[in-house]
Amino acid sequence: MIDTFHFIRPLWLVALPLLWWVCWWLQRRRQRSGWQQQCDAELLPHILIGTAARRSSLPILLLWLTATLAPIALAGPTWQEQPQPIFRQQSALVILLDLSQSMNAADLKPNRLTRARLKITDLLRERREGQTALIAFAADAFTVVPLTEDTHTITALLNSLQPELMPAQGSQPQRAINLGVQLFQQAGAKQGLLLLVTDDDTPQAATAAANAAQQAGYALSVLGIGSKEGAPIPLKQGGFVKDASGQMVLPRLNSSALKDLAQAGGGLYHDLTIDNRDLDTLLSRLATRTEDPQQESSHSTTKRWQDEGPWLLWPLAVLVAAGFRRGWLLMLCLLVWLPQPAHALQWKELWRNDNQRGQQAFEQQDYATAEEQFDDPAWKASALYRQGNFDQAEKLWQDNDTADAWYNRGNALAKSGQYQQAINAYEEALQRAADHDDALANKKVVEEFLKNQQDQQDQQDQQDQQDQQDQRDQQDQQDQQDQQDQQDQQDQQDQQDQQDQQDQQDQQDQQDQQDQQDQQDQQDQQMQQAMASESDNQEDFTEAQKQLLRRIPDDPGGLLRRKFLYQYNQRDQHTSGEKPW
């Protein structure tokens, strides 16, 4: 016990010297008051009764004891730990989002899919505890995010979900229901809620799947998207979707059929509303806070130091009672601060691992904190990439031999100026996934940039060669002129006397000096022009580089499209349903 004895809140012990000084000051003041100030010291023994003098020191003694015990109690003395149960929100929710073409209908402005995504965003914002998953479906169902407590990840991926991501069009909600049950069972959740967000006007085929989910312990609630009037389905290339007979398709919300489906699944149905009445109704059956059934007794509890300070309240109560009997109300001021409970763990740290805390910092664009929190090398590399540390990010991606890792390495190499290595990385990604559209597009961008750079370099080399040739031609002409002048001077020397020859020699020297000065000035001017041209080309090159690198896409939609297509090709049954919208 001695080894483990300590104080939970030791800062309260700082008040001890101050309270002792107050007690000493009150004692000194009491000793110098009353009869002691009015009578001589020699007369006091004859005037004061001994018992009265002894009683006068009792309040001061009580004050000393109270001033000592109160800070010790507030400091929280402890020497043993006590177990404390851990509670968590065990409600599990799987959102089934319809991504069929009919969700592009504009009877709800701007369209049905946008309104559905906004409603799911509101749901995730209000959902602070429990696990949530997201499934997208059309002719087949695919997991976007498995069951997790990190709702920010789901929110970040919502805007990239479009009908164009689905490998095949149609409406098969029964496949989404079956996949949602699988997610519950894989996570070990014995209870859960399936929330179907759809505009399907013929959902009768999903009744059997809803019954099976209810029998397994998972209720199905339905949120209807659309209106009874309906609206045509626009196409990206223009026009509207038509059926086999050439008639324009006009999907309408079938509320009665969707309500029957919800009843078959043991859940509730509600149309989409502007406020939260729909979510309050549909999510009312989610489980409330319960103890975590997955953890054993050794893991379902935590330990904290047991505060023994409250035991000191009993002697303090006796001292206060004595103070009341003497009319000494000042003692109450020392008991107004009661010990606060000790918190051994923080709630967020208890239910989030390092990668989840890193993901939260990443979504808040705090990439430095995210890089420190992440244990996963791929996520750590992404955080370094967003900070501009492209070389470090590329080194972390070297440990992964997947197509996406090679694609990310190519982006990092391109950003750091290693363009040929970036092209090689994109080629490695295409060897592992020939349908990697983003890698192919980025490879073409970097190749085009290198080609433009090479063309600019060739033009600069040609200009330099031309300048050198011009200089050589000028030098030859100058040499020929010098030779001619020398010949003329020689003829004149034969006809003139020695003095004239000396004068002519002086003139020739002056002329040579002038020619050299002119040639030097001309060379300096050409050099300045060449340097100015090189600077202009460098500025043009930098601007072109920035424009080309901005064209490198950074959209999770491409990754989801390839993921869905890969899973779709791995499955045996490929159906598009009775209607491809």
C-alpha positions as CSV (number, residue, x, y, z in Angstrom):
1,M,0.0,0.0,0.0
2,I,2.9,2.4,0.8
3,D,4.4,1.8,-2.7
4,T,1.1,2.7,-4.4
5,F,0.0,5.6,-2.2
6,H,-0.3,8.9,-4.0
7,F,-2.8,11.8,-4.5
8,I,-5.1,11.9,-7.5
9,R,-5.3,15.8,-7.4
10,P,-2.0,16.8,-5.7
11,L,-2.3,20.5,-6.6
12,W,-4.8,20.9,-3.7
13,L,-1.8,20.3,-1.3
14,V,-0.5,23.7,-2.4
15,A,-3.3,25.3,-0.3
16,L,-1.9,23.8,2.9
17,P,0.8,26.4,3.6
18,L,-1.7,29.2,2.8
19,L,-4.3,27.8,5.2
20,W,-1.7,27.2,7.9
21,W,-0.5,30.8,7.6
22,V,-4.2,32.0,8.0
23,C,-4.5,29.9,11.1
24,W,-1.3,31.3,12.6
25,W,-2.4,34.9,11.8
26,L,-5.8,34.3,13.5
27,Q,-4.1,32.8,16.5
28,R,-1.8,35.7,16.9
29,R,-4.6,38.1,16.5
30,R,-6.7,36.3,19.1
31,Q,-3.9,36.3,21.6
32,R,-3.5,40.1,21.2
33,S,-7.2,40.9,21.7
34,G,-9.6,41.2,24.6
35,W,-8.2,41.2,28.1
36,Q,-4.6,40.9,26.9
37,Q,-4.8,44.3,25.3
38,Q,-6.5,46.0,28.2
39,C,-4.7,44.7,31.3
40,D,-1.1,44.3,32.3
41,A,0.4,40.9,32.0
42,E,1.0,40.8,35.9
43,L,-2.7,41.2,36.5
44,L,-4.0,38.6,34.0
45,P,-3.4,35.5,36.2
46,H,-5.5,37.1,39.0
47,I,-8.3,38.2,36.6
48,L,-8.7,35.3,34.2
49,I,-10.0,31.9,35.3
50,G,-7.8,29.0,34.1
51,T,-10.5,26.9,32.5
52,A,-11.8,29.9,30.5
53,A,-8.3,30.5,29.2
54,R,-8.0,26.9,28.1
55,R,-11.4,27.0,26.3
56,S,-10.4,30.1,24.3
57,S,-7.8,28.0,22.3
58,L,-10.3,25.3,21.2
59,P,-11.6,27.2,18.1
60,I,-8.1,27.8,16.9
61,L,-7.3,24.1,17.4
62,L,-10.4,23.1,15.4
63,L,-9.4,25.5,12.7
64,W,-5.9,24.0,12.4
65,L,-7.3,20.5,12.1
66,T,-9.9,21.5,9.5
67,A,-7.4,23.5,7.5
68,T,-5.2,20.3,7.4
69,L,-7.8,17.7,6.6
70,A,-9.8,19.6,4.0
71,P,-6.9,20.0,1.4
72,I,-5.9,16.4,2.0
73,A,-9.4,15.2,1.3
74,L,-9.6,17.4,-1.8
75,A,-6.3,16.1,-3.1
76,G,-7.8,12.6,-3.2
77,P,-5.5,10.2,-1.3
78,T,-5.5,6.7,-2.9
79,W,-3.6,3.4,-2.8
80,Q,-5.8,0.9,-4.6
81,E,-7.6,0.5,-7.9
82,Q,-11.2,-0.5,-8.6
83,P,-12.7,-2.0,-11.7
84,Q,-15.1,0.1,-13.8
85,P,-17.4,-1.3,-16.5
86,I,-17.1,0.0,-20.0
87,F,-20.3,0.9,-21.9
88,R,-20.7,1.6,-25.6
89,Q,-23.4,2.2,-28.1
90,Q,-24.1,-1.2,-29.7
91,S,-26.6,-0.1,-32.3
92,A,-25.7,-1.2,-35.9
93,L,-27.0,0.5,-39.0
94,V,-26.5,-0.4,-42.7
95,I,-27.6,2.2,-45.3
96,L,-28.7,0.7,-48.6
97,L,-28.5,3.5,-51.3
98,D,-30.2,3.0,-54.6
99,L,-27.9,4.1,-57.5
100,S,-30.1,3.1,-60.4
101,Q,-30.7,5.5,-63.3
102,S,-34.1,6.5,-62.0
103,M,-32.4,8.3,-59.1
104,N,-31.4,11.0,-61.6
105,A,-35.1,12.0,-62.1
106,A,-35.7,15.7,-61.2
107,D,-39.1,15.6,-59.6
108,L,-37.2,16.4,-56.4
109,K,-34.9,19.3,-57.0
110,P,-32.2,19.1,-58.1
111,N,-32.7,15.4,-58.4
112,R,-33.6,12.4,-56.3
113,L,-30.0,11.2,-55.7
114,T,-28.8,14.6,-54.5
115,R,-31.7,14.8,-52.0
116,A,-31.0,11.2,-50.8
117,R,-27.3,12.0,-50.3
118,L,-28.2,15.2,-48.3
119,K,-30.5,13.2,-46.1
120,I,-27.9,10.5,-45.4
121,T,-25.4,13.3,-44.6
122,D,-27.9,14.7,-42.0
123,L,-28.3,11.2,-40.5
124,L,-24.5,10.7,-40.2
125,R,-24.1,14.1,-38.6
126,E,-26.6,13.2,-35.9
127,R,-25.2,9.7,-35.4
128,R,-22.5,10.1,-32.8
129,E,-22.3,6.5,-31.5
130,G,-22.8,3.0,-32.9
131,Q,-21.5,1.4,-36.1
132,T,-22.7,2.4,-39.6
133,A,-22.1,0.9,-43.0
134,L,-23.0,2.0,-46.6
135,I,-24.0,-0.2,-49.5
136,A,-24.7,1.0,-53.1
137,F,-26.8,-1.1,-55.4
138,A,-28.4,-1.2,-58.8
139,A,-28.5,-4.5,-60.7
140,D,-26.1,-5.8,-58.0
141,A,-25.0,-4.6,-54.6
142,F,-21.5,-3.5,-53.4
143,T,-20.0,-2.5,-50.1
144,V,-18.8,1.1,-50.1
145,V,-17.8,1.2,-46.4
146,P,-18.2,-1.7,-44.0
147,L,-19.5,-1.3,-40.4
148,T,-17.4,1.4,-38.7
149,E,-17.8,4.1,-36.1
150,D,-16.0,6.6,-38.4
151,T,-19.0,8.2,-40.1
152,H,-16.7,10.9,-41.6
153,T,-15.3,8.4,-44.1
154,I,-18.9,7.6,-45.3
155,T,-19.6,11.3,-45.6
156,A,-16.4,11.9,-47.6
157,L,-17.4,9.2,-50.2
158,L,-21.1,10.2,-50.6
159,N,-20.6,12.9,-53.2
160,S,-18.7,10.5,-55.5
161,L,-21.5,8.0,-55.7
162,Q,-23.2,8.2,-59.1
163,P,-25.2,5.7,-61.2
164,E,-22.3,5.7,-63.7
165,L,-20.2,3.8,-61.1
166,M,-22.4,0.7,-61.2
167,P,-21.2,-2.1,-63.6
168,A,-24.8,-2.9,-64.6
169,Q,-28.1,-1.0,-64.3
170,G,-31.4,-2.2,-62.9
171,S,-32.9,-2.3,-59.4
172,Q,-32.3,-5.4,-57.2
173,P,-32.8,-4.3,-53.6
174,Q,-32.9,-7.9,-52.4
175,R,-29.2,-8.2,-53.2
176,A,-28.5,-5.1,-51.1
177,I,-30.6,-6.6,-48.2
178,N,-28.7,-9.9,-48.4
179,L,-25.3,-8.1,-48.5
180,G,-26.3,-6.0,-45.5
181,V,-27.2,-9.1,-43.4
182,Q,-23.7,-10.5,-44.3
183,L,-22.1,-7.3,-43.0
184,F,-24.0,-7.7,-39.7
185,Q,-23.0,-11.3,-39.3
186,Q,-19.3,-10.6,-40.2
187,A,-19.2,-7.9,-37.5
188,G,-20.9,-10.2,-34.9
189,A,-23.9,-7.9,-34.5
190,K,-26.9,-9.9,-33.3
191,Q,-29.3,-7.0,-33.9
192,G,-29.3,-4.2,-36.4
193,L,-31.3,-1.9,-38.7
194,L,-31.3,-1.9,-42.5
195,L,-32.3,1.5,-44.0
196,L,-33.3,1.1,-47.6
197,V,-33.1,4.5,-49.5
198,T,-34.8,3.9,-52.8
199,D,-37.3,5.0,-55.4
200,D,-38.1,1.5,-56.7
201,D,-41.7,1.3,-57.9
202,T,-41.8,-2.6,-58.0
203,P,-40.0,-3.8,-54.9
204,Q,-42.1,-7.0,-54.5
205,A,-39.2,-9.2,-55.4
206,A,-37.3,-8.1,-52.3
207,T,-40.1,-9.3,-49.9
208,A,-38.5,-12.7,-49.3
209,A,-35.1,-11.1,-48.5
210,A,-36.8,-8.7,-46.1
211,N,-38.5,-11.7,-44.3
212,A,-35.3,-13.5,-44.0
213,A,-33.5,-10.5,-42.6
214,Q,-36.2,-10.1,-39.9
215,Q,-36.0,-13.7,-38.9
216,A,-32.2,-13.3,-38.5
217,G,-32.8,-10.4,-36.1
218,Y,-32.3,-7.4,-38.5
219,A,-35.2,-5.0,-39.2
220,L,-35.7,-3.3,-42.6
221,S,-37.0,0.3,-42.8
222,V,-37.6,2.1,-46.1
223,L,-37.1,5.8,-47.0
224,G,-39.1,6.5,-50.2
225,I,-37.4,9.0,-52.6
226,G,-39.5,10.6,-55.3
227,S,-43.1,11.8,-56.0
228,K,-46.3,10.3,-57.1
229,E,-46.2,12.4,-60.3
230,G,-42.8,11.2,-61.3
231,A,-40.4,12.7,-63.8
232,P,-38.4,11.5,-66.9
233,I,-34.9,10.2,-66.5
234,P,-32.3,12.4,-68.2
235,L,-29.3,11.0,-70.1
236,K,-25.8,12.5,-70.1
237,Q,-25.6,12.6,-73.8
238,G,-29.0,14.3,-74.0
239,G,-32.6,13.1,-74.2
240,F,-34.4,10.8,-71.8
241,V,-34.5,7.1,-71.0
242,K,-37.1,5.1,-73.1
243,D,-38.4,1.6,-72.7
244,A,-38.4,-1.2,-75.3
245,S,-41.4,0.2,-77.1
246,G,-39.8,3.7,-77.5
247,Q,-42.0,5.3,-74.8
248,M,-40.4,7.7,-72.3
249,V,-39.9,6.2,-68.9
250,L,-41.7,8.1,-66.1
251,P,-40.9,6.4,-62.7
252,R,-43.3,7.2,-59.9
253,L,-43.0,6.6,-56.2
254,N,-45.0,3.6,-55.1
255,S,-45.4,4.3,-51.4
256,S,-47.8,1.5,-50.8
257,A,-45.5,-1.2,-52.2
258,L,-42.5,0.2,-50.3
259,K,-44.6,0.3,-47.1
260,D,-45.5,-3.4,-47.6
261,L,-41.8,-4.2,-48.0
262,A,-41.0,-2.4,-44.7
263,Q,-43.7,-4.3,-42.9
264,A,-42.4,-7.6,-44.3
265,G,-39.0,-6.6,-42.8
266,G,-40.4,-5.7,-39.4
267,G,-39.5,-2.0,-39.9
268,L,-41.2,1.3,-40.8
269,Y,-41.7,3.3,-43.9
270,H,-41.6,7.1,-44.5
271,D,-41.5,9.4,-47.4
272,L,-38.6,11.9,-47.7
273,T,-39.3,15.1,-45.8
274,I,-37.5,18.4,-45.6
275,D,-37.2,18.2,-41.8
276,N,-36.0,15.3,-39.7
277,R,-39.4,13.7,-39.1
278,D,-38.5,10.9,-41.5
279,L,-35.2,10.0,-39.8
280,D,-36.8,10.3,-36.3
281,T,-39.4,7.8,-37.3
282,L,-37.2,5.3,-39.1
283,L,-34.4,5.2,-36.6
284,S,-36.6,5.1,-33.5
285,R,-36.0,1.3,-33.2
286,L,-32.2,1.5,-33.0
287,A,-30.8,-0.1,-29.8
288,T,-29.9,2.2,-27.0
289,R,-26.7,2.1,-25.0
290,T,-25.8,-1.4,-23.8
291,E,-22.7,-3.1,-22.4
292,D,-20.4,-4.4,-25.1
293,P,-21.3,-8.2,-25.5
294,Q,-18.2,-8.9,-27.6
295,Q,-15.7,-8.2,-24.8
296,E,-15.0,-10.7,-22.0
297,S,-14.9,-9.7,-18.4
298,S,-11.2,-8.8,-18.6
299,H,-11.9,-6.5,-21.5
300,S,-15.3,-5.1,-20.6
301,T,-13.9,-3.2,-17.6
302,T,-11.1,-0.7,-16.9
303,K,-9.4,0.2,-13.7
304,R,-9.2,3.6,-12.0
305,W,-7.7,4.7,-8.7
306,Q,-10.3,4.7,-5.9
307,D,-10.6,8.1,-4.2
308,E,-10.3,7.7,-0.4
309,G,-10.7,11.4,0.2
310,P,-14.5,11.1,1.1
311,W,-13.6,9.1,4.2
312,L,-12.0,12.3,5.7
313,L,-15.4,14.0,5.5
314,W,-16.5,12.2,8.7
315,P,-13.9,13.8,10.9
316,L,-14.5,17.1,9.1
317,A,-18.2,16.8,9.8
318,V,-17.4,16.4,13.5
319,L,-15.2,19.5,13.5
320,V,-17.8,21.5,11.7
321,A,-20.4,20.5,14.2
322,A,-18.1,21.6,17.0
323,G,-17.7,24.9,15.2
324,F,-21.4,25.4,14.9
325,R,-21.8,24.7,18.6
326,R,-19.3,27.5,19.2
327,G,-21.0,29.7,16.6
328,W,-18.0,29.5,14.3
329,L,-19.4,29.5,10.8
330,L,-16.1,30.1,9.0
331,M,-15.5,26.3,9.0
332,L,-18.2,25.9,6.3
333,C,-16.0,27.7,3.7
334,L,-13.4,24.9,3.8
335,L,-16.0,22.2,2.8
336,V,-17.6,23.8,-0.2
337,W,-15.1,22.1,-2.6
338,L,-16.1,18.5,-2.9
339,P,-13.7,16.0,-4.7
340,Q,-14.4,15.6,-8.4
341,P,-14.5,12.1,-9.9
342,A,-11.3,11.0,-11.6
343,H,-11.4,10.2,-15.3
344,A,-8.9,7.4,-16.2
345,L,-9.6,7.4,-19.9
346,Q,-11.0,9.7,-22.5
347,W,-14.0,8.4,-24.4
348,K,-12.8,9.2,-27.9
349,E,-9.4,7.5,-27.2
350,L,-11.2,4.4,-25.8
351,W,-13.3,3.7,-28.9
352,R,-11.0,4.9,-31.7
353,N,-7.7,3.4,-32.9
354,D,-4.8,5.3,-34.3
355,N,-5.9,4.9,-37.9
356,Q,-9.4,6.2,-37.1
357,R,-8.0,9.2,-35.3
358,G,-5.7,9.8,-38.2
359,Q,-8.6,9.5,-40.7
360,Q,-10.5,12.2,-38.7
361,A,-7.5,14.5,-38.8
362,F,-7.1,13.8,-42.5
363,E,-10.7,14.8,-43.3
364,Q,-10.1,18.0,-41.3
365,Q,-7.1,18.7,-43.5
366,D,-4.7,18.4,-40.6
367,Y,-2.3,16.3,-42.5
368,A,0.6,16.6,-40.1
369,T,-1.4,15.2,-37.3
370,A,-2.9,12.5,-39.5
371,E,0.6,11.4,-40.6
372,E,1.6,11.0,-36.9
373,Q,-1.5,9.0,-36.1
374,F,-1.7,6.6,-39.0
375,D,-0.2,3.1,-38.6
376,D,-1.2,2.0,-42.1
377,P,1.6,2.9,-44.5
378,A,-0.8,3.6,-47.4
379,W,-2.7,6.2,-45.3
380,K,0.5,7.7,-43.9
381,A,1.8,8.0,-47.5
382,S,-1.5,9.8,-48.5
383,A,-1.0,12.3,-45.6
384,L,2.6,13.0,-46.6
385,Y,1.5,13.4,-50.2
386,R,-1.1,16.1,-49.1
387,Q,1.6,17.9,-47.2
388,G,3.8,18.1,-50.2
389,N,6.4,15.5,-49.0
390,F,6.3,13.6,-52.3
391,D,9.6,11.8,-51.9
392,Q,8.7,10.3,-48.5
393,A,5.2,9.3,-49.7
394,E,6.7,7.5,-52.7
395,K,9.0,5.5,-50.5
396,L,6.1,4.3,-48.3
397,W,4.2,3.2,-51.4
398,Q,7.1,1.1,-52.5
399,D,6.2,-1.6,-49.9
400,N,2.9,-2.2,-51.8
401,D,2.8,-4.0,-55.1
402,T,-0.8,-3.3,-56.1
403,A,-2.0,-1.3,-59.1
404,D,-3.2,1.6,-56.9
405,A,0.1,1.8,-55.1
406,W,2.0,2.1,-58.4
407,Y,-0.5,4.7,-59.5
408,N,0.0,6.7,-56.3
409,R,3.8,6.4,-56.7
410,G,3.5,7.7,-60.2
411,N,1.6,10.8,-59.0
412,A,4.2,11.4,-56.2
413,L,7.1,11.1,-58.7
414,A,5.4,13.4,-61.2
415,K,4.8,16.0,-58.4
416,S,8.5,15.8,-57.4
417,G,9.7,16.4,-61.0
418,Q,10.8,12.8,-61.7
419,Y,8.8,12.5,-64.9
420,Q,10.4,9.4,-66.5
421,Q,10.2,7.5,-63.3
422,A,6.5,8.5,-63.0
423,I,5.8,7.1,-66.5
424,N,7.5,3.8,-65.5
425,A,5.3,3.7,-62.4
426,Y,2.1,4.3,-64.4
427,E,3.2,1.4,-66.8
428,E,3.7,-0.9,-63.8
429,A,0.1,0.0,-62.6
430,L,-1.3,-0.7,-66.1
431,Q,0.5,-4.1,-66.2
432,R,-1.3,-5.1,-63.0
433,A,-4.7,-3.5,-64.0
434,A,-5.0,-2.8,-67.7
435,D,-8.3,-1.0,-67.1
436,H,-6.8,1.5,-64.7
437,D,-8.2,4.6,-66.5
438,D,-6.6,7.2,-64.1
439,A,-3.1,5.7,-64.6
440,L,-3.5,5.7,-68.3
441,A,-4.7,9.3,-68.3
442,N,-1.9,10.5,-66.0
443,K,0.7,8.7,-68.1
444,K,-0.5,10.5,-71.2
445,V,-0.3,13.8,-69.4
446,V,3.2,13.3,-68.2
447,E,4.3,12.0,-71.6
448,E,2.8,15.0,-73.3
449,F,4.6,17.3,-70.8
450,L,8.0,15.6,-71.5
451,K,7.5,15.8,-75.2
452,N,6.8,19.6,-74.9
453,Q,9.8,20.0,-72.7
454,Q,12.0,18.1,-75.3
455,D,10.7,20.2,-78.1
456,Q,11.5,23.4,-76.2
457,Q,15.0,22.1,-75.5
458,D,15.6,21.2,-79.2
459,Q,14.5,24.7,-80.2
460,Q,16.9,26.2,-77.7
461,D,19.8,24.0,-79.0
462,Q,19.1,25.0,-82.6
463,Q,19.1,28.7,-81.6
464,D,22.4,28.3,-79.8
465,Q,24.0,26.6,-82.8
466,Q,22.7,29.4,-85.1
467,D,24.2,32.1,-82.8
468,Q,27.5,30.3,-82.8
469,Q,27.6,30.0,-86.6
470,D,26.8,33.7,-87.0
471,Q,29.7,34.6,-84.7
472,R,32.1,32.4,-86.7
473,D,31.0,34.1,-90.0
474,Q,31.5,37.5,-88.6
475,Q,34.9,36.5,-87.3
476,D,35.9,35.3,-90.8
477,Q,34.8,38.5,-92.4
478,Q,36.7,40.5,-90.0
479,D,39.9,38.5,-90.6
480,Q,39.6,39.0,-94.4
481,Q,39.1,42.7,-93.9
482,D,42.2,42.8,-91.7
483,Q,44.3,41.0,-94.3
484,Q,43.2,43.5,-97.0
485,D,44.1,46.4,-94.8
486,Q,47.5,45.0,-94.2
487,Q,48.1,44.6,-97.9
488,D,47.1,48.2,-98.6
489,Q,49.4,49.4,-95.9
490,Q,52.3,47.4,-97.4
491,D,51.8,49.1,-100.8
492,Q,51.8,52.5,-99.2
493,Q,55.0,51.7,-97.2
494,D,56.8,51.1,-100.5
495,Q,55.8,54.6,-101.8
496,Q,56.1,56.7,-98.6
497,D,59.0,57.6,-96.3
498,Q,59.6,56.1,-92.9
499,Q,57.6,58.8,-91.1
500,D,54.5,58.2,-93.1
501,Q,54.9,54.5,-92.4
502,Q,55.1,55.3,-88.7
503,D,51.9,57.4,-88.9
504,Q,50.1,54.7,-90.8
505,Q,51.2,52.2,-88.2
506,D,49.7,54.3,-85.5
507,Q,46.5,54.7,-87.4
508,Q,46.3,51.0,-87.9
509,D,46.8,50.3,-84.2
510,Q,44.0,52.7,-83.4
511,Q,41.7,51.0,-85.9
512,D,42.5,47.6,-84.5
513,Q,41.6,48.7,-81.0
514,Q,38.3,50.2,-82.2
515,D,37.5,47.0,-84.1
516,Q,38.2,44.9,-81.0
517,Q,36.0,47.2,-78.9
518,D,33.1,47.0,-81.4
519,Q,33.4,43.2,-81.5
520,Q,33.3,42.9,-77.7
521,D,30.3,45.2,-77.5
522,Q,28.5,43.1,-80.1
523,Q,29.3,39.8,-78.3
524,D,28.0,41.3,-75.0
525,Q,24.8,42.4,-76.7
526,Q,24.2,38.9,-78.2
527,M,24.9,37.3,-74.8
528,Q,22.3,39.5,-73.1
529,Q,19.8,38.7,-75.8
530,A,20.4,34.9,-75.3
531,M,20.0,35.1,-71.5
532,A,16.8,37.0,-71.8
533,S,15.4,34.5,-74.3
534,E,16.4,31.6,-72.0
535,S,14.6,33.3,-69.0
536,D,11.4,33.8,-71.1
537,N,11.5,30.1,-72.1
538,Q,12.0,29.0,-68.5
539,E,9.0,31.0,-67.3
540,D,6.9,29.5,-70.1
541,F,8.1,26.1,-69.2
542,T,7.2,26.6,-65.5
543,E,3.7,27.8,-66.3
544,A,3.1,24.9,-68.7
545,Q,4.3,22.4,-66.1
546,K,1.8,23.8,-63.5
547,Q,-1.1,23.6,-66.0
548,L,-0.3,20.0,-67.0
549,L,0.2,18.8,-63.4
550,R,-3.2,20.3,-62.4
551,R,-4.8,18.0,-64.9
552,I,-3.9,14.9,-62.8
553,P,-7.3,13.8,-61.2
554,D,-7.8,13.1,-57.5
555,D,-11.3,11.6,-57.4
556,P,-12.3,8.5,-55.3
557,G,-15.0,7.8,-57.9
558,G,-12.6,6.1,-60.2
559,L,-11.3,3.8,-57.5
560,L,-14.9,2.8,-56.6
561,R,-15.8,2.2,-60.2
562,R,-12.9,-0.2,-60.7
563,K,-13.6,-1.9,-57.4
564,F,-17.3,-2.5,-58.2
565,L,-16.4,-3.8,-61.7
566,Y,-13.8,-6.2,-60.3
567,Q,-16.3,-7.6,-57.8
568,Y,-19.0,-7.8,-60.4
569,N,-16.8,-9.8,-62.7
570,Q,-15.8,-12.2,-59.9
571,R,-19.5,-13.1,-59.3
572,D,-21.2,-15.8,-61.2
573,Q,-24.7,-14.4,-61.6
574,H,-24.9,-11.3,-63.8
575,T,-28.4,-9.9,-64.1
576,S,-29.7,-6.4,-65.0
577,G,-33.3,-7.0,-63.9
578,E,-36.5,-6.6,-65.8
579,K,-35.9,-2.8,-66.3
580,P,-32.5,-1.3,-66.9
581,W,-33.2,1.9,-64.9
